[in-house]
Amino acid sequence: MKELTYSLGIASGMLVALAPAVVAQTVISNIRINPTSLGVEVFLESDQAIAPEVNQRLEGDRLILEVENAQLTDGAILPDFAPQAGLEAIEITQISENTVEIILVGETAAPFVDVLSQPSGLLVQVTPDDFVDNLELIVTATRTEAEEAAVPRSVTVISQAEIARQADLNRDLSSILAKLVPGLSPSTETTSIFGQSLRGRNISVLVDGIPQSTNRNAQRDLRTIDPGVIERIEIVRGPSAIYGDGATGGIINIITKQGAATGAESRSTIGFEFSTTNPEDSFGYSLQHSVSGTEDKFDYVADFAISKTGGFFDADGDRIPPDPLGQGGLADLRSINLFGKLGYNIDENQRLQFSFNYFSDDKDSDFALNPFPSGDKAEARPGLVLPDQPGTENTLVSLAYSNDDLFGSQLNSQLYYRDYSTRFYPFDDDFGTFGGKLYQSEVESEKIGARVDLNTPLAAGDRLSLLWGVDYFYEESAQPADLFDEPTFEASNGLVFERIGTEFLSPPTEQKNLGLFAQLNWNVTDQLVLNGGIRQEFIDVSVDDFTTLAGNDVTGGELNYDATLFNVGAVYALNDNVNIFGNFAQGFSIADVARSLRTSPDGSSVENLRPEAQRVDNYELGIRGNWGNVQASIAGFYSYSDLGTTFDSAFTTIRDPQRIYGVEADLRTQLSEQLALGGTFTYTDGERDANNDGDFESGLPSFQIPPVKLTGFVEYEPIEGWENRLQLLYSAGRDPKGDGFGLGEVESYLTADFISSYDTGAGKIQLGVENLFNAEYFPVIAQVYGGRNQFAGRGRTISLSYSLDW
């Protein structure tokens, strides 16, 4: 970013230098200094355009511009300049008969400039170094780099520093994001994101743009990568027409680390954790080592991480079942992550990049859920014997090529391969839905895909551009199931599982997705940005003949889906600090085809049982401001779909019209160099038209629509290098009223965390205390399930770690 900004400034100076020589001196009659959201503008006024030679040089934290063939008049007096963040001083003097010197002094480093000739003078746009370092360029919302202020969407960016700080408490991404992102439901506190929606709808998770979903949705999309290899996370709230299938609630794009800019850097971290209510049986640890750097045209990063969690215990010291919902628990879990990235800069415009990530979760526990708890919460019992315990394995390989000047367009392309599997806890089919069998299923998926984006300028100065391209992937998936001996299981009181065979719970499927898109971006004026686009989606799903677990024979077939999606948005800057934005966007997702087919009746066919796709129309209006030490935003949204998805009390899928609406807000203020505070607010609600008569009366379940969520934090740095953060999360009560699954009352809860780190100069020590006040509470999804599955949240847990850069 720094090199680019300096290049822009130097290039501007070169353009000015190449202009025709000015025979007579240009007279500068006035000097103006105007603060902007990016820094300041220095304007040298004249009665003509100033096109002299501008020479630049750096001296420490000073950038010096020498403007030749120019002369200051007596009236050209430099206004008083009050130092601002990142910029200490501005000096303008006549150093010779023909040369005016401009000195710009940065706070910690020289600032960056862009020099522009104007009809009535010379404009010097100055951006402090500190601002450039913190400038956020969003890529997810538009599929190309754009400043947040120019994006007509609600976007949250979680920086590497914020991720690392939250990982000092909990390394689970679901928990990290829930405490930072408005619109996102509280964490399920399991490995599954079933029950964690974004604006009341499904989340599309990407890693460097690669979809983490599977067509047999396993709901493990946030358990595919370790937080230690993440550079930042971009969250686009609301459906996105430019990404296609699955992004009905929004997008979470996990962007991995790049190699260090110069030389070689290494970091080693060791940590451990324990519960204060049972230190001995809750001990866990983590180890991580990374190395990165740049050598000539190559840059690289390699990282290895391993972590192990112990038993989880609630505020009363009672063991929480390791897998309370059969969806995957976080206790007694060993995680391994291997990450590597190698980049090669072919020339100043072209880059080739290879990346690899392997992630695995493996559970190793002797405890199982007690089917007959003694109280009102889930209980664990010892004695589990299970050959293959729940776990996840995810391998990602990608090759990316970019060219910043391909016949005037900017090209970004990527090939990728993903091999994924996740194994569930065994399920005893007491109701006979799956033939009354005792089974344990595993979702397996292989996916290969490609993405090509071209950003083509249509007018000078990047005022008008067209982003267009294609997405494609091919996926093979299946859900085999191990069958277990019922007598052995019953004789052990549900603790011993003896494998006797294998069948399929959900049939093997093949899926092809092709998306064609075009997105127009128009900077109408310096204050107004418009964009809009279209995407054409084609999806083909193929299923062979199969037999369900219940013994029903089903004829296979082809299912074809297509959709045309639109989006349009606008951003208007009211001033340098505040902008308003609005958008209309459509989202699209097909049903979980394989899941819907596993209970097919005997003699049926795939084509006759075709599950319909869902289209979501979303409207959003918001306002956001950035005043340097204060950032704030508020947005309201409304979404509608003809075919929403809920479940009845028997967990049978129901499809009917749904509308969801809400308000989100966030605030951060830096009160001083030592003190900052802020928080988020999320209100979401919705109804369904159960009778399909246009009358929305029935509420939506709490696994889909979360209760009101409030988060807050206070950060304090009493001395340099000692950072402290106290944060709160409040989940309100909710009672949607109804008889379906998830329509019961949910009670409120409040948790607090404390994070502290100290840079000793010879490494950093980190302390995290999760659930600081040892509150007894039940996560929202636990209350939704209720009964024997209503597991308590984790009690006070302490994490300590030490990291060293060398």
N, C-alpha and C positions, 0 to 999 in steps of 0.2 A: 504493500500500500504506500509506504514512504517513497520507495523508488519510483512508483507510478506518479505520485503527486509532484515530486521534484522534476520528473520528466515533463509533466504538463507545464510546470512553470518555466523550465528551461526552453521547452519547445515554443512557448509563447514568446519568450525573449528572442529566440532565434528567428521566429516569424517577423517580429518587429525589426530585428537587425537586418533582415533581408529586404526590408522596404526601401524605396528610393531615398537617397540621402537628402536631408533637409539643408538647404543652402543657408537659410537664415535661422537664427536661434528661435526656438519656440518659447514664448513667454508664458510662464505659469503665474496666473493672477490670484489663485486662491487654493487652499488645501482643505479638504473635508475628510473627516474620519467618521465612518458609520458602523456601529456594531451590527453583526448579522448572527444568524443561528450557527454559522460555521466558523466565526471568528470576527474579523473586521475588514472593512473596505477602506482603502486609502485612495482618494480621488484628487488628482492634480488637474485643476481646472485651467482651461485655456480657451482662446477664441477660435481654435482650430484643433483638428485631430493631432495628437502627438504620436509620431511614428519614428522616434529616434532609436539609437542603439541602446539596449539595456544589457549591461554585463552583470553577472551574478557571481558571488563567491561566498564561501562559508568560513567563519572564524569561530570555532567552538559553538556557543549557543546563539551566535549572531549570523543573520543572513543579510548580506550587503548588496544593494542594487545601485549601480552607477548609470544614471540616465544622461546620456550625452546629447549635445546640441540643445540644451534646455537651460533656462535661466529663471530664477525666482525673482519676482518683483517685491518691492517693499511691503506690499499688502498681502503677500502670500505667507501668512503666519501659521505655524503648526498649532492646531488647537490642543488644549490640555488633554492628555490621555491618561485615564485611570487604569492601572494594570488589571487584567482580567485573567481568568484561569488559562494558564499556558502561555501568556504573552506579557512580558515585563515592561517593555518600552518601545517607542517609535521615535526615531530621530531623522529629520530631513534638513540638509544643509547644502549650501552652494560651495563645493570644494575647489572649483576652478571656474574660469570665465565661461566655459562651455559645459560643465558637468554638475548635475545635482545628485547628491548621494542620499539614499534611503537606507537606514539601518533598522532592522527589526530584531529585537532581542527576545528570545524564548525563555520560558521559565526553567526548563530542564534541557532543552535542545532547540536548535534553530527551527523556526516555523517554516511552513510551506506556502508558496505563492503561485498565483496565476496572473500574468501581466497581459492586460487587454487594452488595445487602442480604441478610444471612444471618439465620437464626432466632436466633443468639446473637451478633450483632455485624455488623460491616461488613468486607467483603473488598475489598482493593485489589490487583488483579493488575497487576504492573509488568513491562513488556517494554522492555529497552534499545533505543535507536535502532539501534545496531550490529547487534543480533540481527535486527531487523525488516528491515534492508537485506539481510541474508543469508538470510532465511527462504525456503526453497524450496517453492513451490506447484506440485505436479505436475498436469498436465492430461491427459496421454496415457493413463495407466493406467486412469483412470476416466471420461474424456471430460468431466470437470468439475474445478474446482479442489479439490485436497486436499493436506494436508501429507503429506510422505513417510512419516512415522511412522504414518499412518492407512491406508496402501496395502498390501494383502496380496500384493505382488509384489516381485520384484527390479527395482529401477529405478536407473538411472544418469542424472544430470543434468550435462551439460557446459556450463559457463557461458560467457558472451561473452568474458570475460577469458582463460579456458583455451583457447578456440578461437583467439583472436587470438595467444596465445603460441605455440601449435603451428603456426599459419600462418606464423610467422617462420621455421620450418624447411621446411615443405612445405604448399602450399595445397590439396592433394588431401584431401578429406574421408575417403576410405577409409583413408589413412595416419594422419590425425589420430585417428580413432576407435579404430583398432587399438591405439594406444599408451595409451588411456585407459579402455577399456571391457572389463571381464571378460566372458567368454563369447563374445566376437567374435574370429574368426580373424585372424591377421596379414594385413596388406594384400597384395593381389596385385601391387601396384606397376604396375598398368595402369589403364586407364579402366574395366575390367570388374570386377564383383564376383563373377563366376563363380569359385568357390574361396574366397570369404569368407563363411562361414556364421555364424549366431548360434545357439548351442546345437545345432550340427549340422544346422540346417534353414534354410529360406529367410527372407530379411528382407523386411519390408514397410516401404518408405520413404515418409514423408509430408512435405510442405512446407506448414506451417500447416494440417495435416489433409487436404491434397489428395494422393491416391495418385500416386506417381511410376512405378508399374508400367505395363506394356502387356501386352495379352493375348498378343502374340507377344514373349515375354520377351527383351529386348535386354541385360539385366544391366548397365545403365548408370545405375541408380537414384541413385547417389551423385554423379553428374556432371551435375547439373541446376541447380546454384546455386552462387554464389561464397561462400566462408566469411566474407567481409567484411560480408555483410548479415544474418548470423545473430545473433540475440539469445541463444539457447541451444538445446541439442539434448537431447531426452528419449529415453532408450532403455529400453523395457520388454522384459525378457528372458523368453522363453517365449511360447507361442501366446496369442492373445487372442480370446475368443469375441465381444467387443463390437465388433470391427472387421471381421470377416468374411473374405472371400476373400484368401488370400495370406499372412496373418500366422501362419505355422506355427512359425517360429523366434523371432519377436519383432518389435517395431516400433521404427523410428528416426524420430522426429518432429522435423523441423527447423522451429524457430519463428523467424520473421524479426523484425527490429527494429521498434520503435515510435518515434514522434517524441519528441524531447526534451521533458521535462515543462514547461519554461518557456523563453520567448525563442527565440532561434535559435542553433544551434551548427553549426560546420563542422569537418570533419577532412580533411586531405590527407595522403596517404602515397605515398612513392616508394621503390622497392627494387630490388635486383638480386641475382643469384646466379651462382655459377660452381663448377665442380668443380676441386679442387686437383690432380687428375691430368691435366687438360687444360683450363686456364682459357680459352684462346682460343675453342675450338669449343663450349664449354658455357655461354656467357654468356646469361643470361636477365634479364628485368626485369618489374616490376609497377608500375602506377599506379592510385590509387584516390582518389576525392573523394566526400564525402557531406555533406549538409546536412539538418538536422532541427530541429523546434521545435514550439511551440504558440502559437496566436494565437486568443484568445477560445475558441470552441467547437471550433475546428479544430486538428488536429495532423497533422504531415506528416514524411516522410522521403524523400529521393531520393539515389541512389547510382549512381556509374559506376565500373566497374573493368575494367582490361585487363591481361593478363599474357602473357608469351611465354617459353616454356622453350627452351633450346638443346639441343644434343646431350647425351645421358646417357653417362657413362663409368664403368666399374667401377674397383675398387681398383688394377688393373694399368694403368689408362689406356686400356683397350680400349673402343671404342664399343659401347654396348648397342644392339641393333636397335631402331629406333623403334616397331616393332609386332611383337614377338617371337612372339606367339601368334595373331595375326590377330584379336585381340579388342579392340584399341585400346591404343596406347601413350601415355605421358605426355611423351615427348621431342618436340622440334620442334613444339610445340603452342601455338597462340594462342587465348586464352580471353577472351571479352567478357561482361560482366554489366551489365544495366541494371535497376535496381530502384526502385520507387516505391510509396508507401503514403500514403493520405489518409484521415484519420478525422474524423468529425463527431459530437459528443456532442449529440444532439437535446435531451435533458434529463438529469436525474440518473440515470435508469434506462435510457434508450435510446441506442444507438450504432450508427452506420452506418460501414462501412469498406470502401474500395476498395483493392486492391493489384494490382501488376503486376510480373512478373519475366521478363526475357529473358536466356537464357544460350546461349552457343555455344562449341564447341570446333572448331577447324580445324587439321588437321595439314598441315605444309608441309615435306616432307623429301625429300632426294635419295638416301636410303639404304633398302635392303631387306634382308630376312633372307637370309643365305647358306645355301642348301640343303645345302652340303657343307662344314661347318666343319672346320678343321684340328685342333681340340682337343676338349675335353669341355664346351665352352660355346658358346652361340649367338653368331654373328658377324654383323656388318653389312657390306654392300658397297655402293658408290656406283653411280649410274646409273639410279635409278628414274625412270620416266616413267609417271605415272598421272593421268588427267584430273581425277578427283575423289578426293582422299585421304580417309581415315577422319575422321569428325567427328560432332558431336552438336549439335542445335539444340532448345531447349526454351522454350516460351512459356507462361506461367501468368497467368491473369486471374481474379480472384475478387471477389465482393461479399458482405460479411458484415453481418448485422443481429443485434443482441442487445437483449434487454429483460429487466432484472433483476426486473421485477414485472409479469408478464402473467397476470392473474387469480390471483396468488399464486405462479406458477411462474416460473422463470428460463429464458428462451429464448435459444438460440444457433443461428443458421441461416447457411447459406452456399450461394451459387451459384458454380460455377467452370467454366472452360474451359481445356483444355490442348491445345496443338499441339506434337507431338514427332516428331523423326526422328533416326535414328542410322545411320551408314554404316560398314560393315565393310571390312576389307582383302580384296582378291581371293582366291579359293580355286580351286585347280586340282584338279578331280575326277578324280584318277588311277584311283580304284576303280570308277568308272562308276555310283555311287549316284545321281547327278543327271545322267545322260546323258553323262558324261565331258566336261562343258562347263567352260570357264574363265569364272568369273562373279564379280561383286561385288554383294552385296545391301545393301539399305537398309530398315530397319524404319520404317514411317510410321504414325502414330497420331493421331487426333483424339478427344478425350473431352470430354463435357459432363456435369456432375453437380451434385448438391445434397445437403446434409446438414441435418437438423433435429434438435436435441436440446432436450428439455424436462426440467428438474429440478423436480419437484413435491414440496414438503414434505408429509408425511403425519402428522406429530406436531409439537407445540410444541418450540421450542428446537433445531430441526434434528436431533432424535434419529433420525428415520426419514424417508427421502426416496426417491423413485422417479425414476430417470433413464430416459427413454423417448424413442424417436424413430425416424427412418427415414433410410437412405442410399440413393441411387440414382445410377447413371451409365450413360451410353450411349457406346460406343466403336466407332469404325470403324478398322480397321488392315489393313495389307498389307505384304508384303515383296517388292517388285520387285527384279529382278536385271539388271544390265548384263552383256551377253555380250561377250567379247573374242576377237580373232582369234588362234587357236592358233599358226599358222605364225609370225606376227610375235613372239609371246611366246617361242616356242622359239628363233627366230633371235637374239633378244636375250639368250638365256640367262636368261629369266625376269624381265627388267627392264622391258620396254616393253609397255604395255597399250593396244591399239587397239580402241575400242568398235565393235561391229557390230550390236547390237540389244538389245532389252529383253524379258524374260519375267518370270514370277513364280516365286520360289523357294518361298514360302509363300502360300497363297491369301488373297485379301481376305476378311475376316470382320467380322461385326457382333456385338457383345456387349452384353447388358443385364443389369445387376446391381441387384437390389432386396434390401435388408436391413431387417428390422424387429427392434427390440431393446427390452428393458426390463431395468433393473438396479436392484436394491433395495439401499440402504445403511442400516444400522442401527447407531447408536452405543448399544449395549446398556447400557454403563456408561462411566465415564470411562476405564476400562482396556481394554474389549473393544469391537472393531468387527467387525461381520459384513457381508458383502455377497455378492450372488449374482445371477445373471440368466440370460436366455435370448435367443438371436438366431435368427431364421428367415431363411435365405438362399435366394434364387431367382436362378438364372443361366440365361440363354438365349443360345446361340451359333448364329449363322446363317452358312452357307457356301454360296456359289453353285457351280454346276458349274465345274470348272477342269481344267487340264492341267498335270501336273508337269513339271519341267525334263527329266525322263527321257522325256517324251512320253506318259505314261499319262493317260488320260481318267478323271476321277472325278466321280461324281454328287454334287451338293451336298445339303444338308439342314439340319435343325434338331437341335440338341443341347440338352437341358434338364437342369439339375442343381438339386437343392435339398438343404438340410441344416438340421437343428435342432441348435444348439450351446448348451452349458451352461457355466457357471462358478460357482464358489463359493469364498470365501476368508474368512480371519479374521486379525485382528491383536490380540495381547494384550500390554499394557504391563506388564512385570514391575515396573518402577518408572519414575521420570521419565526415565531414561537408556536403558533397554534394552527392546526389544519383540521378540516372536517372531511369525512369520507363516507361514501355510500357505495353499495354494490348489490347486484343481483347475480346469483350463481346457482347452477344446477349440479347436483350430485347424482351418481348412478351406481347401483350395485345389484348383481344377480344374487339369487338366494344361494344358501349352502346346499347345492344340488345333492351331493352325496349323502348328507345328513337327512335330507327330506325323503330320500329313496329307501333308507334302511328299514322302514316299517311298511313297505309297499305290500299290498295284498297279493295273494297267490294268483297267477295268470295275468297280472297287469303288465303294462309296458311303460318304459321310460317316457316315451313321447306323450302318452295319455296322462301321465302324472306331472307334466311339465310345471315346475314352480315358476311363478312370474317374477320378473325383476322389479326393483324399486327405483323410482326417480324422486328426487327431493328438490324442491324449489326453495331457495333461501334468500331473504332480504335482510340487509344490515345497514345501520346508520350509526356513525360514531364521531367522536371528537377526541383529539389528543394534543397534548402540549409538551414542550420541552423548553424550560427556562434556565438551562444550565444546571442549577442545583435542585430542580424539581422536574420530575416527569410524571405525567398523569394521563389517563385515558378512560373513556366510558363509551360503551357501545350497546345498542339494543338489536335484537335479531328476531326473526320470525321464519319458521320453516314449515313446509307442508309436503306430505307424501300421500298418494292414493293407497299405497300398499305398505303400511308400516307393519312391524312384527311384534307381537306380544305372545304370551303363553297363558293357557288356562291352568286350573289347579292341578290337572293331570300332566302338565308340562307339554300339552299339545299346541303346536304352532297355530296362531290366529293372525290373519292378514286383513287389515281394514284401514280406512283413512286415519291419519294422525296429523296433528299440528303441534308444534313445539315452539316456545318463545322464551325470551329471557333477557336479562341485563347483566353485563360484566363490567367491572372497573378495576383499575390498579393504580397505585400511587407509590412513588418513591421520592423522598426529599432528603437532601444532604444538608443538615442544619449547620454543620461546621466540618472542619477537616477530620474531626474525631467522631462525630455523631451523625447517624442516618437512621431513618425509620420509614416504614411504608407498609403496604399490604394489598390484598386483593379481595374482591367481593364477587360472588357468583349466585345469581338467582335464575333458575330454570324451572319451567313447568310445561304441562302439555295435556292434551285430551285426545281421545279416539272416538270415532263415529262407529260404535259397536253395531248399530243396525243399518249402517250405510244409507241413512236417510237425510244426510246433511245436518244432523243435529249432534253436535259434539257434547256428550254428557259424561262419559266414563273417563276416569283418571288413568294415567299411565304409571306403571310400576316403578318402585324405587331402585331397582337394578338398572333401569334406563334413565329415569329422571332423578337426579340426586337431590337431597335436601339443600337448603341454602348453605353455602360454604363461605366462611370468612377466614382469611389468614392475615397475620400481622407480624412485624419484626422490628427489633431495635438492634442496631449495630453500633458498637463503641470501641474505639481504639485509643486507650488511655496513653500509651506510649507507642512510638513507631515500632512496628513489627509484632505487636500484641493485639490481635483482632478477636472481638467477641460478638456473638449474635444470640439473641433470645428470640424465639419465634413461636407463634401460636397457630393452631388450626382448630376452628370451631365448625362442627357439622350440626346443623339444626335438626329439630324433629320434623317429621312429615307423616301425614296420614291421608293417602289418596283415596282410601275407602273403596272396597270392592272384594270380590271373591277369588280373583285370579292370582296366579303366582306373583308375589312381589307387591301386592296391594294392601298389605297390613301396615300397621303403624310402626314407624321407625323413631327411636328416641335419640335425643341430641347427645353430643359428647364434646369435650374440650381436651386437647393435649398441648403440651408445651415441650420445647426442645431447647437445649443450650449447646452452642458450638464455640470453642475457643482454640486459637492457634497462636503459637509464639515462634518467631524466627530467631533462632539463637545465633545466627551467623555461621553456624556449623551444622545446619539442618533445621528442620521445622518440626515442632511437636504439636500434635493435634489432639484435642479432647472433644468428644461428643457425648451428650447425655440425651437420649431419646426418652420421651415421656417423663420429663424432669420431675414432676410431682407424683409420679406413680399412680396415675388415674386409672380407675377400673372402667373400662368401656367395651362396647361391642361394635366392630366395624359395620358399616351399612349393609354390605353383602351378607354378613353373618346374621344380622337381624332379618334380612329378607328370607333367608333359608329357615331360620328359627329352629326350634326343637333341639334334637341331638346335635345338629350342625352349627348351632349358635356359639361360635368360638369367641373367646375374649381377646381383646387386643393385648399386645405385648406390654409387660410392665417396664419399670425403669431399666434401661440398658445403657451401659457405659462402654464407649469405644475409645481406645488410645492408639495413636500411631506416631511413627517417626519417619520422616522422609529426608533424603539427602541428595542434593544436586552435586555432581562431580564430573 
